[in-house]
Amino acid sequence: MSILVSWVRHRGIHLLTVGRYTYTSDQRFQAIHSPQNEDWTLQIRYPQIRDSGYYECQVGTTPPIGHAMVLTVVGDIT
C-alpha cells in the first residue's frame, strides 16, 4: 500500500512536494524517501535565513495526518 506524503510551507501556504515530485520552482527543495524504513525527509540545500518558518509533513490517509514543525536557520552558509 502506497501512502502519499506531502510537504507544505506555511508562509504563503506553498505546496513544496507530493511524493517524490517537487512543486516549487525553488530547486533547493527535495523530498527524499527511504523505502527501507518508510521515512520521508524534506531536504533544503543551502538553507538561508528566509527559509525559517513553519513546515508541515502531511500524510494522505483517512483521516489525513499532519505534523507541523518550525525550522530556524541561524545563519547563511557561505
WOKA-V294164 format. One record per helix or strand of 2 or more residues. SS is the DSSP state (@ for helix, = for strand). FROM is the first residue (numbers start at 1). LEN is the number of residues. If there is no record, write none. Layout:
<<SS:FROM:LEN> <SS:FROM:LEN>>
This chain:
<<=:5:5> <=:14:5> <=:21:2> <=:29:6> <=:39:6> <@:49:3> <=:53:7> <=:65:7>>
